[in-house]
Amino acid sequence: MIKVTLKGDVREFESGTTVAEVAKSIGAGLYKAACAGRVDGQVVDLRTALTADCTLEILTFENEDGKKAYWHTTSHIMAQAVQHLFPEAKFAIGPAIENGFYYDFDLPRTLTPEDLTAIEAEMKKLIKQNIPLERVEVPAEEALKMMEDLKQDYKVELIKEHSGKGEKISFYKQGDYIDLCAGPHLMSTGCVKAVKLTNCTGAYWRADANNKMLQRVYGISFPKTADLDQYVNMLEEAKKRDHRKLGRDLELFTILEEGPGFPFFLPKGMILQNLLMDYWRDVHKKAGYQEISTPVILSRKLWERSGHWAHYKDNMYTTVIDDEDYAIKPMNCPGGMLVYKTKMRSYKDLPLRMGEVGLVHRHELSGALHGLMRVRCFHQDDAHIFMTPEQMKSEIQGVVRLIDSVYKTFGFSYFIELSTMPEDHMGDKATWDNATQILRDAVTELGYNYEVNEGDGAFYGPKLDFHLRDCLGRTWQCGTIQLDFQLPERFELEYTGADGQKHRPIMLHRVVFGSIERFIGILIEHFAGAFPIWLSPVQVQILPIAERHQEYAHRLRDELDAAGIRVEVDDRNEKIGYKIREAQLQKTPYMLVIGDKEMESDNISVRHRKAGDLGAMSLADFVARVNKEVADKTLD
């Protein structure tokens, strides 16, 4: 007998009992909902036999890893459906992703929308058949021959790369379909209840433009039809809020064929960007930050010293100046190191908080570019805090409070993720463990919960990532706090301590917005372009009813402009109803309708984009109203 600990409760089972059998012994409901297991912290398949005392967690769709198993299984169902409809198909990879799954196929022709409908229908047939999934392990040589016989070239390539002689390779089989896979998976196809294919795009094999272009089919699945319906409705709402369309309609930004991945900000977009930067500078000045600016292009020697040349070179743009290699900066950190070294520092200077909104460039594959969300150049609101060991926890907590304050200003909720040491890292494990524990203690003492993302830290240190939730429930990783013992060592940073001796400072990297461009994209979609009045590029539209009212309208514009309110006059020869609709489409917070009555009374007729007609008021009262909303940073 073995002892299995489930949520603190210790139960005894026969050695060899599977995770699925343990779930079944607890209850039929849990067995039906189970997607995978976690044994002593390791995610495993439901078919895994337990042979020693352990701690076990049954993972359902409510757990992130359970959800991945659910979506990964659905990708296999899709692949089987494709095999039925396209027997000559070659299969690449089909992982679970943040929202659903995809599979890359090498097919004899381009898929049409009608093909996606047919694939989805075939998937539903396979689900209805409730085909069991079976895990099979065979020696690498046998696995290779199996995939060669099936003419599955991509699987052959993967087996050759990732297996050694005599090593066992795992497959999952469901009916007439077999796939190279490590798992975990659901027990049968019938465990999937509701599915929808959402999109089809091109994708190079292994994201390499030198390889063949495959067809990537995306999908989503849920245990309940109601959940799928809710998700589909969210997708429809997301389409309406697409920042690329709204950015064009509201004249905020554009991306042109002369610069793919390099956004052009238009006048109204620059107003929005500058308002965000004014806010950023205000909160950082109050928090004791000093603003700096470092060059966009710096010597290769600097990037070698920082470690970026070894760890990040493929994402960097390079050039040659005076026969020497230079790189356009992909991040601001090394420049911040050089600023610190411009003079000797004392412990009395620490903590030293230096902020920079630097323009950085990173090479992204063309297929990954997406509006403002994934670009090749962007402004990053970096700050670097140099501190003594005793100041680490309080400085981390200060940044957490600042990020919390900023996100609440925009109405965002968020969750925190702690990312730990990756395989490709600098420094020893003991230093990493110490840094990670400091981050844990800092957030725990503030009363925040966090999730752990094992192995996803930066190459120089562990980090806290802040994931925003927008009004549609989507998450966006924006803010980050990265504790770094490595760069101060590489750059030989020093300060003179109270003991008169030289010491090495500790460093925090942190951003709040992340990429300014991406944050603007998130704001556009979160607010559907109807920004809070303090962020609206145009706060007031004055709408004269007839030509005789235009002179008065322009006089009002001058008065509002003098009061610091962003205002435009629509003096086109159009009907007032048309002008109001146009102002609504432009998401303008306030509209002032000007006719004979307004001119005679010297008042204004005010409309709000959501509340509608607010009636007549004096210009002074209206200015006071707008100024208060701006000062309070009111969210409509």
N, C-alpha and C positions, 0 to 999 in steps of 0.2 A: 504493500500500500504506500501511496505517496500523499503528502499533505499539500493542499492547494489553498492559498490565501486569496479570498475574494472580498475586497472592500473591508479588510480587517477580520472577516469571518473565515476560520480555518476548517476546511472539509477534507475528508479522506476519499481517495479514489484508487482504483486499480491502476498500476503502472501501465502505460500505453493508452489510457483514456484520452480521447481527442478533445480539443477545445470545443468543438461542436457538441460533443456528448456532455461535457460539463455544462454548457449553456442549456441543453435540453433537460438536464437533471434539475436545473434551477426553475425552469418554467417554459411552457410551450411558447409563450409570448416572446421571451428573450431569445429562444432558439430561432424563432421565425424572423426576428429583427437583426440577429447577429450577422455581421459582415466580416469580422476578423477578430483576432485576439492580440493581447499584449502580454507576453510572458517575461517577467523580470525586466520590463522596460523595452523589450524587443517585439516589434509587430510581427505576427505570424499568421499563417493560414489557419482557417477553421479545422482543417484536416490534420493539423500538427498533433502528434502524440506526445503526451506529457509523461516523462519517465523519471522525474526527480522532483523533490519538494520545490515549490515555486510560488511566486505571486502572479495571479492571473487577472486580467481585466477583459471582459467581453466588450468588443467595440461594435457599436451600431452606427447607423447613418448619422446620428447626432454627434459622433466623434469624428474629428478630422481624418484620422487614418482609416476609420470605418468607411467614411464617405469615399475616400480614394479607392478602396477595394471595390466598392459598389460601382463606381464610375469606370474603373479598370475592367471589371467584368463586362460592363456594357460595351466597352470598346471591342472586346473579343466577340460579343454577339454581333456587332456591326461588321466586323471582319468576316465572320461566318456568312452573314447575309450577302456581303460583297462577293465572297467566293461562289455563292450559289448563282448570283446574277452575272458575274464576270469570272468564269472558271480559269481564265488565263491571268488573273490578277497576281501581282507580286506584292508581298506585304513587307513594310518597313517597321515602324514602331507605332504603338498605340497606347500612350500613357494617360493616366488621370491628370488633370490640370486643375487650376484654381476653381474654375467653374465648369465642371463636366469632364469631357474627354475628347481626344481626337485620334484618328488613325491615318497614317500616310500610306497611300497606295500608288503603285506603278500600274497604270491601266492602259488599255489599247486606245482609248479615246477620252476626250474631256467630258466630265460629268455634267449633266444638265440639271435644272431644278426638278424635272420629271424623274431623273435617276434617283435623286435624294428621296423623293416621295416613295419610289419603288423599294429602295434600300430600307427605309423606315418601316414599310409594310412587311417586308420579309423579316425584319428584326422582331416585329410583334408576333409573327407566326412562330419564330424560334422561342420566344418568351413563353408563348402559350403552350408549347410542347414540353416545357419544364425539363430541358435536357440537363442531366447531371454533368458537372465539371469534374474531371479526374486529373490529379497531378501525377505525372510520369517522370521518372529520372532515368537517364541512360548515359553510358560513357560518352565522352566528347566525340570520339571517333564515330560512334554509331549515330550520334546527333547530327554530325556533319554530313554523313552519308544520307540520312533521312531528308535533310533540307536540300541536298544536291539532287536527290531523286525527284523531289517536288519542284525543282527549279526555282527555289526561293533564294535568289542571289543575296538579298540584303541580310537574311538570317544567316546564310553561310558566312558572310563577312563578319557578322557579330560573333559567331561561334569561334571563328579563327582568331579573333582579337582577344576574346575574353575567357578562353578556356585553355587549360594545360592538359598535357597527355594524361589519360587515366581519370581526369576529373569528371564528376557527374554533372550533367546538364539537365535542367528541369524544363518540362513542357506542361501545358494544360490542354486537355483534350475535351471537346464537347461534340458528341455525335461525329460527323464527318469532318470536323475542323480540328486542327492541332496547331498550337502556337508556342514558339520559344518564349518562356516567361518565368520569372522568379516568383510571381504572385505578390501578395495573397489574392484569393478570389472567393466569390460567393459559392454556395454549394451547388446551385443550379441556375439555369437561365431564367426559370420562373420566379426567382427571388426579385427580379427587376419588374417593377409594376407599371411605370409610366416613362416613356422615352420620346425624345424629339431630336431630330437632326437640325442644326441651326445654320450651318454655313459650309462652304467649300472654297478653299483657296489653294494657291500654289505654294510649295515649300521645297527648297532644295534638300536633298539627302544630306543629313548632318549639317544643315545650315551653311553649306559650302557652295558658293555660286559656280564652282568648277564641276560640281556633281549634277546629276540629272534632276530636273524639276519633277516632283511628285505631286499628287493631289491629296490635300489634307482635308478630311471631312470632320467637322466638329459636331458634338452632340451633348445632350444633357439628359439625365434620368433621375427619377425620384421614387420613393416607396409609395407615394400617394399621388393620384391624379390631380388633386387640389393643389398640391405643391408645385406640380408642373404648370398648371394653369396660372398660378401666381407668378411663376418665373417668366412665362411667356408674356404676361401683361407687363412685367417689369422691363422686358426687352423692348416691347413696343414703346413704353414711356421713355426708355433710354434712347431710342431712335429719335424721338422728338427733341431730346435734350442734347443730341450729338454736338459736341463743341465745335466740330469742323463746320457743320452747317450753320450753327448759330454765330460762329465767329465770322463767317462770310456775310450772313444776313445783317448782323449788327455792326459790320465794318470794323471788326477788332483786329483781325490778323489774316494773313494769307500765306500759303506755301506755293511757290512757283516752280516750274520745271527747271528753271535756271539754278535752283538751289534746293534739291530734295533733302528734307530734314533740317533745313535752315529757315526758320520762320521769319516773315516780314511783319512787323507790327505797324498797323495803320494808326492815324491820329487818335481815334477813340481808344484803341488798344493801348496806346502809350499813356493815355490818361489813367487807365485802369492800372497799368503796370507801375506808374509813378505813385499812384495813391497807395498801392501795396507797399512800395518802397518807403514812402513817407511814414507809414504805420510801422514798418519794420525798424526804421531808424529811431522812431520815438520810443518804442518799447525797449530797444536795446540800449539806448542812451540812459533810460531810467534804471536799467539793470546793470549799469556800470561797464558797458562795452565801449571800446574805442574802434573806430572804423579805419581800415587800411585798404590799400589797393596794390596788387602785385601784377607783374607783367604777364601777358598772355603767352609769350614764347620764351622758353628758358633752355639752357644748355642740357644736352644729353647727360653730362656729368652729374647734374643735379638729380635727374630722374634715376640714374644708376644708384646714387647715394640713398635716395628715398626708398628704393626697392621697386618703384613703378616700372622701370625699364624691364626688369625681370618678370614681374607679375602682371603687367598691364599693357605691354608694348603693342599687342595686336589691336588694342582699342584706341591707340594714340595716332594722331597725325604728326608726321615728322617733316623736317625741312633741313636744308644745309645753308649755313651762313658762314662766310669766310672759311670755307673748307672744313667746317666743324658741324657735327650733328646737333640739331636742336629739335625740341618737341613743343607743339602747342599743348598747353596744360589741359589735362583731363580732370584735374581737381586743383584746389587752391592750397592744399596743405604744405607742400615744400616751400612755396613762397612765404607762407607764414613762419616757417622755421627760420628763413633768412632774415625776416624782419625782427624776430626775437634776438637774433645774434648781432644786430646792429650796434648794441652797446651792452656793457656789463649789467647784469640784473642782480638785485638784492632780494632777500626774503621779504623785505618790506614792500617790494613791487608786486608781490604775488598775493592773491591770484591775479594774473594778467589776462584780461578777456579782450581778444582782438577779433573783430568781425569783418568779413569781406563778402560783398556780393560780386563775385568774379565770373567773368564769361569763360566757360570751359567748353571744350570740344571733345567728343568721343565718337569713334567710328562705330556706327550701327549698320547692320545689314539692311539693304533697301526694303526687304520684305518685313522687317520689324518696325519700320517707321509708321507712326500713327499720329497725325495731327500734332498737337502740342504735348501729347502724352509720351511719345518716344521720338526724340529729335537728335540731331547731331551737334547742335550747339545750344547752350542754355546758360542762364545765370543761376549760380548756386549760392544760397545765402549761408555760406560757411561762417563758423566762428571757431577759434581755437583758444582754449583756456589753459594757461600754464600755471601750475600750482605745486604746492608742497604735498607730501604724502598725507599730512594731517588734514589737508583741505579737500581731499578727493570727494568724500561722501557729501559734504555740504554743497560743493560746487555741482555735483551731479543732481542733487535735489533741487538746487536753484534752477538748473536747466529744465528739469521736469516741470517745475511750477510755471516757468515761462512758456513752455510749449502748451501746457494745459490752458493757460490764460489766452494764448493766441487762438487756439482751436475753438475755444468756447465763444470767442468774439464772432466767429463765422458760423456758429451753430453746429459744429461738428462734434459727434461723439467719437471715441477711439478706443483701441486696445493696444497694449504694450507687448512686444515680443523680445525675448532675450535670446540673442544668437551667440553660440559658443564657438570654440576653437575649430577652424577648418583644417583639412589635411594639409593644404598649401599655406603654411603660416610661418611667421618669423618669431623667434624667441622660444624659451623653454616652457614646458608644461606647467611648472610650479608658478611662474609669473602669470601665465594665463589663468590658472585656477584662482590665484589671488585677485586678479582684476575682475574675473567673473563674479566672485563672491561679493566684492565691493558693490558692483552694480545691483546684485540681488538685494543686499542689505539696504541700499539707498532707496529703492522703490518700495520695498516691504515696509520700511519705517514710515514712509509717507502714506501707507494704507492702500497702495495700488496693487492690483493683481497683474500677473503677466503670464504669458505662455513661453515655453522654451522651444527654440528652433535649433536643434543640435547641429553643429558643424557648419553653420552659415555665417560665422563672424567674418569681419574684414581680415585680411592677411596679417595685419599688425595688431589686432586686438578684438576683444568681445564687444558687443554693442547692444543697445536698446533701440528697437525700431518702433515707431508710432504709426499705427494703421488707422487712417480716418475712415469713418462710415458716413457716406453721403445720404441724401434723403431717400434714395432707392435701396439702401442697405448694402451697396457695393463698398468694398474696402480699397483704400489707396495707401501705399506705404510712402510717407512723406518725411516726417521728422526722424532724426536718429541721433543717438549719443554714443560715441565710440571712445572707449578708454584705451589709451595708447602709451605703452612703456617703450616702444621700439624706436619711433622716429626721434625722440629726444636723445636716445643713445646713438643712433646713426649720425645725427647732426651735432653730437657732442654739446648739447645745450647745458648751460650751467647757471647757477645763481649762488651768491654768497650767503651762507646761512648765518644765524645768530651767533654761531660758534666761530665765525670768521673763515670757515672752510668752504670749499667748493662742493656743491651738490647738484644732482641731476633733477630737473623738474619733471613732474608727471604732466601728461597732456590729455585734454579732451578735444575730440573733433565733435562738432554738433551742427545740425541744420534744423530749421523749423519748417520753412516752406518746402525745402528740398530744392527742386528746380522751380524757379519763379514761373517759367513758361508752363510747366506741367500743373502747377498749383492754379494758375489762371484757367487752364483747361478743366480742372476739377471744379472750380468755382462756377464756370459757365454751365456745366452740366448739373451741379448741385442746385443752383438757383434758376436753371432753365433760361439763363440770360437775363432774368429779372433781378439784377443785383440790388442789395440794400442801398439806400439812397446815398450813403457816404462813399460807396464804390461806383455808383452809376456814372459813366462818362458824361451823359447828359441827364441832369436832374429834373429839369423843367422844360417843357415845350409850350411855347406861347402860340395859340391858334387864333389869329384874327378871322372873323366870320366873312368880312368883305374887304375890298380894297381900301375903303375909307377908314378902316380900323387899324391899318398897318402902321401908320405913324405912331399911334398910341402904343401899339404892340412893341415897336422897336424902342420906344422910350422906356417901357417897362423892362425890356431886356437889358438896357444899359444900367438901370437901377439895380436889378438883380445881380448883374455881373459885378457891379461895384460892391455889392454885399457879399461877394465871394461864392455865388451860386452859379453852377454850370448850366447855361440856358441857351436855347435856340429858338428862332422864330420860323414857323412854317408859313411863309407868305406867298405860297403858290396859289394860283387861281383855281382852287378846288373847293368843293362843298365841305362844310364843317364836319359832317359825318365821316367823310373820307379821311380828313385830317386826323380825326380822333382815332379811327381805326389804324391809321399809319403809325401814330404815336404809341398805340397799344402794341402793335407788332414790333416796334423798336424798344419795347419794355421800359418806356420812360416813366419814372415814378409819378410825376405830376404833370397835368395839362392845365393851362390857363386859357379858358375860352373868352375871347374879347369881342364884344359887340357894342351896340348903341347904349344899352343899359349900363355896361361897365364903364364906358367913357363918361356918361353923365354922372354916375355915382362916385366915380374915381375909386371904385372897388374892383376886385377881380373875381371871376367865377372859377372855382377850383374843382378839378376832377383828379381822382387817384386811380392808378392803374388797376387796383384790386377793389377798393371800396366804392368806386364810381363817383357820382356827383356829391361833393362836399358842401355845395352852396357858395354864397358870396362871403368874402372876407376882405379886410384891408390888406394892402401890400405889406405893411409893417407886421401884422399878425402872421401873414404867410411866411415871411422871412424868418420870424422868430420860431415858427413851427419847424421849418426846414433845418435851421441851424441847430435846434435842440435834437432833432432826429440824427443829424450828422454827428454832433458831439457825443450822443449816447450810443452811436453805432447801432442804431435800431435795425433789427431784422423784421421785415414786414410781417 
